[in-house]
Amino acid sequence: SEFKAALDRAGFRPSRRLGQNLLLDENVARAIARDAEVAEGAFVLEVGPGCGFLSVHLAHAGARLLGVEIDTRLAPIAARFLAPYPNARILEADILAGKRALNPAVEELLPRAGAWHLVSNLPYSIAGPLLANLARRADPPDSMTVLVQAELAERIAASPGTKAWGPLTVALALAYHPTILRRVPPGLFWPRPKVDSAVIRLGRRSPLAPLARRERTAGLAARLLQRRRQTLGRVLGDLLQDRERARALLAGLGIEGGQRTGELGLEALTLLAGELGEGLIPGS
């Protein structure tokens, strides 16, 4: 009620353009903070903290919290609620600088070494691009615990051969093990969205493959999945402009060329990308 009253005093109305659906349910906010498994003193990045409802739970648990809020109406409200916590701060900024880069002002505040985490109720409009950006870092977050649209959570956790298995799935799976933890109904948000949401936790792989290898595999997956219902041998042959070479390459790796490209799993994609090497696929 205190948070809602603060929003009312400020005359706040959610922005559809910014994808704002504020979580104002105490139990879910507490559960997300617990799901994140963040140790006291650990650095946490929160994107889109809104009025600070989840932020207070994270700060109270002892996280060194950096909240990045683009809305100039909400950032001061969150800062006031976090004033009792010297371990927390709000940065008024856009988290992204284009589709493939974080805002340099945020980059400067992220840890140069050691573990750090993303914990957020992510605005729907930036959830996919932000997670992809963080995953493609040389040293990505140790974990990402986020509340997103249920459809996106299912896409992130999808398996090869399913309709949801796509470039974002592969890009994140190369760095993380995803687990959908809980579904969150529309009635717990203000305003009420038209879709269900879900909390998904991504734990970083260990050991983590070098960035160049992950980027190469993700790039190959993006090319192949443009023709996901066609056979791998045919699609790879067209990409290489050499059907015989494609057939021999797949046979040498023990990969079945007759399967559809959408059925190709992470291990096979990584093997194939490593064999092709950088720059050997036209347009990659």
Salt bridges, closest charged atoms under 4 A:
ASP8 OD1 - LYS4 NZ 3.41
GLU26 OE2 - ARG30 NH2 3.39
GLU26 OE2 - HIS57 NE2 3.11
ASP35 OD2 - ARG182 NE 2.95
GLU37 OE1 - ARG201 NH2 3.83
ASP71 OD2 - ARG73 NH2 2.73
GLU107 OE1 - ARG137 NH1 2.94
ASP139 OD1 - ARG204 NH1 2.67
ASP142 OD1 - ARG204 NH1 3.82
GLU151 OE2 - ARG155 NE 3.21
GLU154 OE2 - ARG183 NH1 2.91
ASP196 OD2 - ARG183 NH2 3.80
GLU215 OE2 - ARG100 NH2 3.61
ASP238 OD2 - ARG227 NH2 2.70
ASP238 OD1 - ARG243 NH2 2.92
GLU244 OE2 - ARG247 NH1 2.45
